[in-house]
Amino acid sequence: MDDAREAARGVRGTLTLGTVGPHSLAFGDIIGLFEARNPGVRLQHREIQPPSPLDLIRSGEVDVAVLWLPMGEPGLTAGPVVSTSPVLLMVSATHPYAGRDSICLEDLGDCAVVQGQRIPQDMEETFNPYRTPAGRPVRRGPKVSTWQEALTAVASGRAVAGVTVDVADFYPWPSLAFVPIRDAPPCQWALVWRTAADNPLIHAFARAATDIAAATGDPSVS
């Protein structure tokens, strides 16, 4: 009944949304529907740094974030999935893999991947596994604290990094190349919030996400 009343009158207040890099552009339909339904809400944006993806949500500086799964951290709720993307390997333009049509996860055993700062192991495994399917260790390269540092480390040839396919569209640097990983599971992005900070604003945003999925018939959103 509370949800029905909120939907009828809209909610009010300020909601801070955290996204990685330019991802806010990819979720324009969800944001547009949420703002149209809730004109009394002020939506703020904060950038989440992939090397420490949970910092802003843990500190309360972000109310709801779009983060990649799995999300098994205590005190955090994983809501609806908002997109699903293939995983690519980002390498320097001079890297031996740069000219390939695709690689497999086993090929990561011959690479050094960028290291994050404060990132749960299961989240890091989505992009930069610690071992190949055959059990070979995947070396860790330079430790980075921001997305820009990760891009620079890869462009310089000091490391490689797993990324989603949209990164290739948003960062067409001449010093970077993007190679499909043909056996990598697709990456799912979902809404995440602190369980203790659950509120009507977050639920209204989650409803907008699920309603966009229903309207578009997008199976990646649930």
C-alpha angles and dihedrals in degrees: 000000000000091000091050092051092048091050091051098051102024124233130268137215137058125309120192113206121198121205136170115249112310095347092117086072091057093056098049094125092056093046092047093051092046093051093045091053095043110038090163092065124092109212116206127188130217128181117238117212111224094217089063103021099164100048098094095041092048093049093049093241087120123045098196129007136194104230136162123257149278096068111177098146117135116250094024128103121211110212132182121339109246101187145359122212137183115247121240133184113242111212137163116274089248096050116119090241094052094091097046124107089222144336135210130235090257089066089067088075087077094051141075113226128205117264125227127217108229109003127138112247095237091054092048090051090063091070107011112029120200094223136025121240088265091053100256113146117248108223121234117231130190119343113239131193101193139036090246090056090051092052091049094048091052095043090052091055095243094118146351130232138201113238140165122263095255090066088068089057096046098042109040093163114167088227093058134072129189122212124188116241099218098199099038114116113243117263118244121208118203141174112263130187140164108274092219091053095053109145143158093266091060092046091050091053091047090051090053089053094051093043092053088052091052093047095049097036089231107166091197091070119069 
